[in-house]
Amino acid sequence: MKRLPLAAAALLLLLALPAHASGGAASAMPWWGWPLALFLACFVMGIVAVPAGIGGGTLFVPIVGGFFPFHLDFVRGAGLLVALASALAAAPMLLRSGLASLRLALPLALLASASSIAGALLGLALPVSVVQTALGLIVLSIVLLMAVARKSEFPIVAAPDRLSSALALHGVFVDGATRQRIDWQVHRTASGLVVFLGIGVLAGMFGIGAGWANVPALNLLMGAPLKVSAGTSGLVLSLVDSSAAWVYVNRGAVLPMIAVPSVVGMMLGAKIGARLLNVLKGTVIRRMVIAVLLFAGLRALLKGTGVWA
């Protein structure tokens, strides 16, 4: 499937154009130029974000914050809406196919939603340069985690723990690539709940949705299959981001000119991405996401430190 490498090349080209314009030609851009560029960039991001299970905000905030001439607070506010929109667009298809478990998502999202509000308040209280620098470090940490993490397609869970049994955290799905019927269950549920408390803080503070952390926590820690982890991550994102987004809306940090084209582009791309999740190998998408995030993370770090303004 050549669609994904072409999508990666298109995304990198779109990044190069705003970066060049921001040096002095940004004022020459017509008023509709930036919304159009946002729509196109978010459409491509939506295609790759859902299969990677990282959420649209993980790509949106470092890319738009680093390469578009918008204040970071507005970008983070829009980033939460973007992550929410991509998750909601893909959720019905993922639920119907069994690649997302609402029963697994709800207890994790409940704790992460509460902590995401605290993270949003903290992020808005800090100086922009501090948040931009911290964002760059977080994104580069995501790249390192994705590059070295040992992901298992079908982790072996010998027996569920008492908490997962009480909450009935198990299910079944048919793998579209192999046509196999996969029964799954999880363990280490208590540890997973604690981890998702911290994930919620990061999601609210940086507006990145924290899907990058959801998938390793579900897959490596709790033992859910990789595709179920990626699909369920979208459900968790939709609940967590809706809580944190209200803080940004209440503070006036959501601009329609940024949010609307971004959300529309991401939702359209996410519908394509949800179809790709069922048939593509995760390694193909992960390599592409690592390359894009490495580029965007370096840009965010250099912008926050004033090296590359």
C-alpha angles and dihedrals in degrees: 000000000000095000095091099052088048089050090052092051091049092051093050090049091052089051093052094054098057091042090056093045095050092066093075110309094078091098090057091059111103115243092256094050098081096046089050092049090049092051093051094044093048092048090058092042091053092055093057101032099066098050089045090051092222100116127241093267093063089064098030102058100049093040099045093035091052102038107028124069096241130121111260094236091060090046092052092048091051090043092063091050090047093051089046092049095048091049094048092046092054098036101084093052092045092049093049092051094047093242091120127050117207091190091056094044100050103067092043094047092048093064095037091051092056094048092044090066090057090048092052092051090049093049093052091049096055125082115265094241091054092050092045092052092045089048091054091051092047093050092049088049088053089053091051092047093049092046098051103027115115103228120192121204092209113014117204112243107182094191135352119245122245095262095051090047091051091050092042093233098177138096149152136248139172114241107230093206097054101017089230123148107235123198113197141182135174140228138188088053096159092053089048092054091053092048092052090055088063092042089057092056091053092046093055097040098051101023090229099124093233094238086141088068097038095064098051090044093051095039106035101026104033099028102236116153114266096248092046089049092052093046096044090047088067092055091049090049093053092056098039096045093048089060097047093042092065090063091056092044091051091050092050093247096132116088117190091215089063101030102046101055090039094052094044093049093046094049093051092048092045092058089059091043092054090057092049093052092069096053109027130083112247093226092066093055095039093058092052093048091049091055094049094045092048090055093045094044093053090048092051093048094048092046093050093050092046095243093116109022 
